[in-house]
Amino acid sequence: MDVLNFVSNSWTPAQAGRTTPFFDPSTGLRLGELADSSTGDVDAAVAAAVEAGRTWRETPLAERVALMHRAADIVDRRAEEFTGLLAADTGCAVRMSAALQVAGTAMLFREWPKLAPYLERPAAAPIDASVFLGQWEVHREPLGVIAALTPFNVPMYVVGQKAIPALLAGNTVVVKPSPLAPVGARLFAEVMAEAGLPAGALNIVNGGVTPSQHLVAHPDVAGISFTGSTETGSKVMATAAASLKRLQLELGGKSPAVILEDADFELALPGAVFGSVLHAGQICVATSRLIVPRSRYDEACDRLAELVGALRVGPATDPDTDVGPVVSAASAKRVHDMIARAQDQGAKIAGRARTLGELPEGGYYVVPTVLRDVTSDMEIAQEETFGPVITVLAAESVDHAVEIANSTRYGLAASVWGSDLVAARAIGARIESGTVWINEYGMASVSDSPMQGWKASGIGAQYGTAALDDLTRTKSFYTALDPDPARRPYGLLGAQWTRN
């Protein structure tokens, strides 16, 4: 499957005619060729978005909502097709692709419209007549062109996570997907075109660093929504600062799971394993640190080894696979090297998953691994792994557990597991994280709550009305209703400013 650029509802090659290959992580074989865009391709996409924005922003909100519902139905209808394509493109196991990428995207199309009333102009409210008689109105308006830079892990879902609220709010969008997994963005564009989105409202430019840098710096881009590493996010922020662009940055994480003394291990440990190995650990909120009381440490490590040992590693398209490959050979090497360095520093392997027969020789596999005797000063306990590695750290007390949880530069998500909900919530309140789950992992609500990174995990919000605030700007109107100049502010200057 070759992937072209998508500009004004047309699939077009890169202007210079260049392409670059992309690969199936399960086999290492070439899946297709990807348009390798230049700055000229970015300029064309942004120009199309600017032009489309003149009419899209005036499209009635009810029509935008109806389009999103049509798109959800299209995703449902093409679910089986999309699932196979995304599993091959990303390496995400087919069962996970069906739930996380396909059903998840349909959910976004249905959930974001529930927030449409927030975007409507509120009723005009009179102010206190004892001061000045008049009326305020606050209008929420689109920013303009939003640049959406998306990662490789769940590409169709993350494109939706960014583009759906932006479009619903009346913005137009230029997407720059990861070149490692470009198919999800293509499928999303197909859905939007079939649903009736006007030409130019959504555009896609593919390629590497050059189009990304040009898009971020483009003078006609009003806002940037980026998901990726903290290091790249800081560069995006620095570039955007020159023109004061609005930013949403969802960056790295090192999410802890704090297991309390009274926790039910048969609830907590499977939840923690799921959070660690979901899509081979390539999820920004992956549970990569388990913090366990010293008194239950050996028990926890033994049970984790049993749970992970039952997992089956194999090609993403095999329905029996629990955990597929990571996205690239470079990613696999990076994770294997981090495990080796952790062992050099004193960590020990407590357990590993099993494979479904002999794995394809060219695939990018990392077998899920439990590491015990990890301390918080080790690299693997501080830096984002983005692989299926479960590190288990021992806490001497609740205070020590909180200290470990807060010891990294990240603050994206965390979980606390215990039988006493009041105590668990109190501990969660002490953890420096934008999202804290109690006896759960991974829950998100588009319409009910934002997801926001603390510390080096980002700025701005995903989900909720807070995300819509990032994608819109307010305009306040005041209309004076009192005909008496003496009751207006300039009447304070004296009688010569008022009528006799």
C-alpha positions as CSV (number, residue, x, y, z in Angstrom):
1,M,0.0,0.0,0.0
2,D,1.6,3.3,-1.1
3,V,0.7,6.4,0.8
4,L,0.5,9.8,-1.0
5,N,-0.2,13.3,0.4
6,F,-3.8,14.3,0.8
7,V,-4.5,18.0,-0.2
8,S,-7.9,19.4,-1.0
9,N,-9.5,15.9,-0.9
10,S,-7.0,14.7,-3.6
11,W,-4.2,12.1,-3.3
12,T,-1.1,13.6,-4.7
13,P,2.6,12.6,-4.8
14,A,5.3,14.8,-3.3
15,Q,6.1,17.7,-5.6
16,A,9.7,16.5,-6.0
17,G,8.5,13.0,-6.8
18,R,10.5,11.5,-3.9
19,T,9.3,8.5,-1.9
20,T,10.6,6.5,1.1
21,P,9.7,2.9,2.1
22,F,7.9,1.9,5.2
23,F,7.9,-1.6,6.7
24,D,5.8,-4.2,8.5
25,P,7.2,-4.5,12.0
26,S,6.1,-8.1,12.3
27,T,8.3,-9.2,9.3
28,G,10.6,-6.3,8.5
29,L,9.3,-6.5,4.9
30,R,8.4,-3.4,2.9
31,L,4.7,-2.5,3.1
32,G,4.8,0.3,0.6
33,E,6.2,3.7,-0.4
34,L,5.5,6.9,1.3
35,A,5.5,10.4,-0.2
36,D,8.6,12.3,1.0
37,S,7.4,15.9,1.1
38,S,9.3,19.1,0.8
39,T,8.5,22.6,2.1
40,G,6.5,23.2,-1.1
41,D,4.2,20.4,-0.2
42,V,3.6,21.9,3.2
43,D,2.9,25.3,1.7
44,A,0.3,23.8,-0.6
45,A,-1.4,21.9,2.2
46,V,-1.5,25.0,4.5
47,A,-2.8,27.2,1.7
48,A,-5.6,24.7,1.1
49,A,-6.4,24.7,4.8
50,V,-6.5,28.5,4.9
51,E,-8.9,28.7,1.9
52,A,-11.2,26.0,3.3
53,G,-11.3,27.7,6.6
54,R,-13.1,30.7,5.2
55,T,-16.2,28.6,4.7
56,W,-15.7,25.7,7.2
57,R,-15.7,28.1,10.2
58,E,-19.1,29.3,9.1
59,T,-20.6,25.9,8.7
60,P,-23.4,25.4,11.3
61,L,-22.2,23.4,14.3
62,A,-25.1,21.0,13.8
63,E,-23.7,20.1,10.3
64,R,-20.2,19.5,11.7
65,V,-21.7,17.2,14.4
66,A,-23.7,15.2,11.8
67,L,-20.6,14.8,9.7
68,M,-18.8,13.3,12.7
69,H,-21.6,10.8,13.3
70,R,-21.5,9.8,9.6
71,A,-17.7,9.2,9.9
72,A,-18.3,7.0,13.0
73,D,-20.6,4.8,10.9
74,I,-18.1,4.5,8.1
75,V,-15.4,3.3,10.6
76,D,-17.8,0.7,11.9
77,R,-18.6,-0.5,8.4
78,R,-14.9,-0.8,7.4
79,A,-13.7,-2.1,10.8
80,E,-12.4,-5.5,9.7
81,E,-10.5,-3.9,6.8
82,F,-9.0,-1.2,8.9
83,T,-8.0,-3.6,11.7
84,G,-5.9,-5.7,9.3
85,L,-4.2,-2.7,7.7
86,L,-3.4,-1.1,11.0
87,A,-2.0,-4.3,12.6
88,A,0.4,-4.6,9.6
89,D,1.3,-1.0,9.7
90,T,1.9,-0.5,13.4
91,G,2.7,-4.0,14.8
92,C,-0.2,-3.6,17.2
93,A,-1.7,-7.1,17.8
94,V,-4.9,-7.5,15.8
95,R,-7.2,-7.8,18.8
96,M,-5.7,-4.7,20.3
97,S,-5.9,-2.9,16.9
98,A,-9.6,-3.7,16.6
99,A,-10.3,-2.3,20.1
100,L,-7.8,0.5,20.5
101,Q,-7.3,1.8,17.0
102,V,-10.6,1.1,15.2
103,A,-13.3,1.0,17.8
104,G,-11.5,3.7,19.6
105,T,-11.6,6.0,16.6
106,A,-15.3,5.4,16.1
107,M,-15.8,6.3,19.8
108,L,-14.0,9.6,19.3
109,F,-16.3,10.5,16.4
110,R,-19.3,9.9,18.6
111,E,-18.0,11.3,21.9
112,W,-16.5,14.7,20.8
113,P,-19.9,15.9,19.5
114,K,-21.3,15.6,23.0
115,L,-19.2,18.7,23.8
116,A,-20.7,20.7,20.9
117,P,-22.9,22.8,23.3
118,Y,-19.7,24.2,24.8
119,L,-18.8,25.7,21.4
120,E,-22.1,27.4,21.0
121,R,-22.4,31.1,21.8
122,P,-23.7,31.5,25.3
123,A,-26.8,33.5,26.0
124,A,-26.1,37.2,26.5
125,A,-26.0,38.2,30.2
126,P,-26.7,41.7,31.5
127,I,-24.3,43.2,34.0
128,D,-25.2,44.9,37.2
129,A,-27.5,47.9,36.3
130,S,-26.3,49.8,39.4
131,V,-23.0,50.3,37.7
132,F,-23.5,50.5,33.9
133,L,-26.5,49.1,32.1
134,G,-25.2,46.9,29.2
135,Q,-24.8,43.3,28.0
136,W,-21.8,41.0,27.7
137,E,-21.5,38.2,25.1
138,V,-18.6,35.8,24.9
139,H,-18.1,34.2,21.6
140,R,-15.8,31.1,21.1
141,E,-14.1,31.2,17.7
142,P,-11.7,28.8,15.9
143,L,-8.0,29.6,15.8
144,G,-7.5,28.9,12.1
145,V,-5.1,26.2,10.8
146,I,-4.1,23.6,13.3
147,A,-0.9,21.5,12.6
148,A,-1.3,18.0,14.0
149,L,2.0,16.1,14.4
150,T,1.1,12.5,15.3
151,P,3.2,9.5,16.4
152,F,3.5,5.9,15.1
153,N,1.9,4.0,18.0
154,V,-1.9,4.3,17.4
155,P,-1.9,6.6,14.4
156,M,-5.6,6.6,13.3
157,Y,-6.7,7.1,16.8
158,V,-4.3,9.9,17.6
159,V,-5.1,11.7,14.3
160,G,-8.7,11.5,15.4
161,Q,-7.8,12.7,18.9
162,K,-6.4,15.9,17.4
163,A,-8.4,16.5,14.2
164,I,-11.9,15.7,15.4
165,P,-12.1,18.4,18.1
166,A,-10.2,20.9,15.9
167,L,-12.6,20.4,13.0
168,L,-15.6,20.4,15.3
169,A,-14.5,23.8,16.7
170,G,-14.3,25.2,13.1
171,N,-10.6,24.9,12.5
172,T,-9.0,23.3,9.5
173,V,-6.1,20.8,10.0
174,V,-2.8,19.8,8.4
175,V,-1.6,16.4,9.6
176,K,2.0,15.3,9.6
177,P,2.1,11.6,10.5
178,S,5.0,9.6,11.6
179,P,6.8,8.0,8.6
180,L,7.1,4.8,10.6
181,A,3.3,4.1,10.4
182,P,1.6,6.3,7.9
183,V,-1.4,4.2,7.0
184,G,-3.6,5.3,9.9
185,A,-3.7,8.9,8.7
186,R,-4.5,7.8,5.2
187,L,-7.5,5.7,6.5
188,F,-8.7,8.7,8.6
189,A,-8.6,10.9,5.5
190,E,-10.6,8.4,3.5
191,V,-13.3,8.3,6.2
192,M,-13.5,12.1,6.4
193,A,-13.8,12.5,2.6
194,E,-16.5,9.8,2.4
195,A,-18.4,11.5,5.2
196,G,-18.5,14.7,3.2
197,L,-15.8,16.9,4.8
198,P,-15.2,19.9,2.4
199,A,-12.0,19.9,0.4
200,G,-9.1,21.5,2.2
201,A,-10.5,21.2,5.7
202,L,-8.2,18.2,6.4
203,N,-4.9,17.7,4.7
204,I,-2.0,15.3,5.1
205,V,1.7,15.8,4.3
206,N,4.0,12.8,4.7
207,G,7.8,12.6,5.1
208,G,10.5,13.1,7.6
209,V,11.9,16.0,9.6
210,T,11.8,18.7,6.8
211,P,8.0,18.9,6.4
212,S,7.6,18.7,10.2
213,Q,9.9,21.6,10.9
214,H,8.4,23.8,8.1
215,L,4.9,23.1,9.3
216,V,5.6,24.0,12.9
217,A,7.2,27.3,11.8
218,H,4.7,28.2,9.1
219,P,3.3,31.7,9.5
220,D,-0.3,30.6,8.6
221,V,-0.4,27.9,11.2
222,A,-2.2,29.2,14.3
223,G,-1.9,26.2,16.6
224,I,0.1,23.0,17.0
225,S,-1.0,19.7,18.5
226,F,2.0,17.4,18.9
227,T,2.4,14.0,20.5
228,G,5.9,12.6,20.9
229,S,9.0,12.7,23.0
230,T,9.8,15.4,25.5
231,E,13.0,16.3,23.6
232,T,11.2,16.9,20.3
233,G,8.3,18.6,22.1
234,S,10.7,21.2,23.5
235,K,12.0,21.9,20.0
236,V,8.4,22.4,18.7
237,M,7.8,24.7,21.6
238,A,10.9,26.8,20.9
239,T,10.0,27.1,17.2
240,A,6.4,28.0,18.0
241,A,7.4,30.7,20.5
242,A,8.7,32.9,17.7
243,S,5.1,33.5,16.5
244,L,3.3,32.8,19.7
245,K,1.4,29.8,18.3
246,R,-1.1,28.0,20.6
247,L,0.3,24.6,21.8
248,Q,-1.0,21.2,22.8
249,L,2.0,19.0,23.7
250,E,1.5,15.4,24.9
251,L,5.0,14.2,25.7
252,G,6.9,11.5,27.4
253,G,5.8,9.5,30.5
254,K,7.2,7.1,33.1
255,S,3.9,6.2,34.7
256,P,4.0,4.5,38.1
257,A,1.6,2.0,39.6
258,V,1.7,2.3,43.4
259,I,0.6,-1.1,44.9
260,L,-0.4,-0.6,48.5
261,E,-0.1,-3.2,51.4
262,D,-3.8,-4.0,51.3
263,A,-4.1,-4.3,47.5
264,D,-5.7,-7.3,45.9
265,F,-2.9,-8.7,43.8
266,E,-5.3,-10.5,41.6
267,L,-6.7,-7.1,40.6
268,A,-3.7,-4.9,40.8
269,L,-1.0,-7.1,39.1
270,P,-3.0,-8.0,36.0
271,G,-3.9,-4.4,35.6
272,A,-0.3,-3.3,35.9
273,V,0.8,-6.0,33.4
274,F,-1.8,-4.9,30.9
275,G,-0.7,-1.3,31.3
276,S,2.9,-2.3,30.7
277,V,2.6,-4.5,27.7
278,L,-0.3,-2.9,25.8
279,H,0.9,-2.5,22.2
280,A,4.3,-3.7,23.3
281,G,4.6,-0.9,25.9
282,Q,4.4,1.7,23.1
283,I,1.7,3.8,24.8
284,C,2.5,7.2,26.3
285,V,0.8,6.3,29.6
286,A,2.3,2.8,29.8
287,T,2.8,1.5,33.3
288,S,6.5,1.1,33.3
289,R,7.2,1.3,37.1
290,L,5.5,-0.9,39.7
291,I,6.2,0.3,43.2
292,V,5.5,-2.5,45.7
293,P,5.8,-2.7,49.5
294,R,9.0,-4.4,50.6
295,S,6.9,-6.9,52.7
296,R,5.2,-8.2,49.5
297,Y,8.0,-7.6,47.0
298,D,8.9,-11.3,46.4
299,E,5.3,-12.3,46.2
300,A,4.6,-9.6,43.6
301,C,7.7,-10.5,41.5
302,D,6.7,-14.1,41.4
303,R,3.1,-13.4,40.4
304,L,4.2,-10.9,37.7
305,A,6.6,-13.6,36.3
306,E,3.6,-16.0,36.1
307,L,1.3,-13.4,34.4
308,V,3.9,-12.3,31.9
309,G,5.0,-15.9,31.2
310,A,1.4,-16.6,30.0
311,L,1.6,-13.9,27.3
312,R,2.1,-14.9,23.7
313,V,4.4,-12.9,21.5
314,G,4.0,-13.1,17.7
315,P,3.1,-11.4,14.5
316,A,0.5,-8.6,14.9
317,T,-1.8,-10.2,12.4
318,D,-2.0,-13.6,14.2
319,P,-5.2,-13.7,16.2
320,D,-3.5,-15.7,19.0
321,T,-0.9,-12.9,19.5
322,D,-1.1,-11.0,22.8
323,V,1.9,-8.8,22.2
324,G,3.3,-7.9,18.8
325,P,6.6,-6.3,17.8
326,V,7.8,-2.8,18.4
327,V,7.7,-0.4,15.5
328,S,11.3,-0.5,14.2
329,A,14.6,-2.2,14.4
330,A,16.0,0.9,16.0
331,S,13.3,0.8,18.7
332,A,14.0,-2.9,19.4
333,K,17.7,-2.3,19.8
334,R,17.1,0.7,22.1
335,V,14.8,-1.4,24.4
336,H,17.2,-4.4,24.4
337,D,20.1,-2.1,25.2
338,M,18.2,-0.5,28.1
339,I,17.4,-4.0,29.6
340,A,21.1,-4.9,29.3
341,R,22.3,-1.7,31.0
342,A,19.8,-2.3,33.8
343,Q,21.2,-5.8,34.3
344,D,24.7,-4.3,34.4
345,Q,23.5,-1.9,37.2
346,G,22.1,-4.8,39.3
347,A,18.6,-5.5,38.0
348,K,17.6,-9.1,37.5
349,I,15.1,-10.7,35.1
350,A,12.3,-12.3,37.0
351,G,10.3,-13.5,34.1
352,R,9.6,-13.3,30.4
353,A,6.8,-14.0,28.0
354,R,6.7,-16.9,25.5
355,T,6.7,-16.8,21.7
356,L,4.2,-18.3,19.3
357,G,6.7,-20.7,17.6
358,E,9.6,-19.3,15.7
359,L,9.2,-15.5,15.1
360,P,9.8,-14.0,11.7
361,E,13.5,-13.4,11.3
362,G,13.2,-9.8,10.2
363,G,10.6,-8.7,12.7
364,Y,11.2,-6.2,15.5
365,Y,10.5,-8.2,18.6
366,V,11.1,-7.5,22.2
367,V,9.8,-10.2,24.5
368,P,7.9,-8.7,27.5
369,T,10.3,-8.8,30.5
370,V,9.9,-8.4,34.3
371,L,12.9,-6.7,35.9
372,R,13.3,-7.0,39.7
373,D,15.8,-5.4,42.1
374,V,15.4,-2.1,40.2
375,T,16.2,1.1,42.1
376,S,14.9,4.6,41.3
377,D,18.4,5.9,40.3
378,M,18.7,3.4,37.4
379,E,18.2,4.7,33.8
380,I,15.4,2.2,33.2
381,A,13.5,3.7,36.2
382,Q,13.9,7.2,35.0
383,E,13.7,7.3,31.3
384,E,10.8,6.4,29.0
385,T,11.3,2.8,27.7
386,F,8.5,2.6,25.1
387,G,8.8,-1.2,25.1
388,P,7.2,-4.1,27.0
389,V,9.4,-3.9,30.2
390,I,8.0,-4.1,33.7
391,T,10.3,-2.7,36.3
392,V,9.5,-3.6,40.0
393,L,10.8,-1.2,42.7
394,A,10.5,-1.9,46.5
395,A,9.1,0.8,48.8
396,E,9.9,0.8,52.5
397,S,6.8,2.9,53.4
398,V,3.9,4.8,51.8
399,D,5.9,8.0,51.9
400,H,8.8,6.2,50.2
401,A,6.4,4.9,47.5
402,V,5.2,8.5,46.8
403,E,8.8,9.7,46.7
404,I,9.7,7.0,44.1
405,A,6.6,7.8,42.1
406,N,7.5,11.5,41.9
407,S,11.2,10.9,41.3
408,T,11.2,11.3,37.5
409,R,10.9,14.3,35.3
410,Y,7.5,13.1,34.0
411,G,4.0,13.5,35.2
412,L,1.6,12.1,32.6
413,A,-0.4,9.3,34.4
414,A,-0.2,7.1,37.5
415,S,-2.3,4.5,39.2
416,V,-2.8,3.5,42.9
417,W,-4.1,0.1,43.9
418,G,-5.5,-0.7,47.4
419,S,-8.6,-1.9,49.2
420,D,-9.0,1.3,51.3
421,L,-10.3,3.8,48.7
422,V,-10.0,6.8,50.9
423,A,-6.3,6.0,51.6
424,A,-5.7,5.2,47.9
425,R,-7.2,8.6,46.8
426,A,-5.2,10.4,49.4
427,I,-2.0,8.9,48.1
428,G,-3.1,9.6,44.5
429,A,-3.4,13.3,45.5
430,R,0.2,13.4,46.4
431,I,1.5,12.0,43.1
432,E,2.6,14.6,40.6
433,S,0.6,13.5,37.6
434,G,-2.1,15.0,35.4
435,T,-4.2,11.7,35.6
436,V,-4.4,9.3,38.5
437,W,-6.4,6.1,38.3
438,I,-7.6,4.3,41.4
439,N,-7.7,0.5,41.0
440,E,-7.8,0.9,37.3
441,Y,-5.5,1.6,34.3
442,G,-6.0,3.5,31.1
443,M,-9.5,4.9,31.4
444,A,-10.1,8.0,29.4
445,S,-13.2,10.1,28.9
446,V,-13.5,12.5,26.0
447,S,-16.4,14.3,27.3
448,D,-16.0,14.2,31.1
449,S,-12.3,15.0,31.9
450,P,-9.1,16.3,30.3
451,M,-5.9,14.5,30.1
452,Q,-3.0,16.8,30.8
453,G,0.7,16.2,31.4
454,W,2.6,17.7,34.3
455,K,6.3,18.5,34.4
456,A,8.1,17.3,31.3
457,S,5.0,15.4,30.1
458,G,3.6,18.3,28.2
459,I,1.3,21.4,28.3
460,G,-2.3,21.8,27.1
461,A,-5.0,19.1,27.3
462,Q,-6.3,16.2,25.4
463,Y,-10.0,15.5,25.8
464,G,-12.7,17.5,27.6
465,T,-13.6,21.2,27.3
466,A,-10.0,22.1,28.3
467,A,-8.9,20.7,24.9
468,L,-11.5,22.8,23.2
469,D,-10.1,25.9,25.0
470,D,-6.7,25.1,23.5
471,L,-8.2,25.0,20.0
472,T,-10.4,28.1,20.2
473,R,-10.1,31.8,21.2
474,T,-12.7,33.9,22.9
475,K,-14.0,37.3,21.8
476,S,-15.9,39.4,24.3
477,F,-18.6,41.8,23.1
478,Y,-20.1,44.5,25.2
479,T,-23.3,46.4,24.1
480,A,-24.3,49.5,26.0
481,L,-28.1,49.7,26.5
482,D,-28.4,52.9,28.6
483,P,-29.0,56.0,26.5
484,D,-27.9,58.4,29.2
485,P,-24.3,59.5,28.7
486,A,-24.0,60.4,32.3
487,R,-24.2,56.8,33.2
488,R,-21.4,55.8,30.8
489,P,-17.8,55.7,31.9
490,Y,-16.9,58.9,30.1
491,G,-19.6,60.7,32.1
492,L,-17.2,60.6,35.0
493,L,-15.2,63.3,33.2
494,G,-17.7,66.0,34.1
495,A,-20.9,67.7,33.1
496,Q,-19.5,69.0,29.8
497,W,-19.5,65.4,28.5
498,T,-23.2,64.9,29.2
499,R,-26.3,66.3,27.6
500,N,-28.3,69.0,29.4
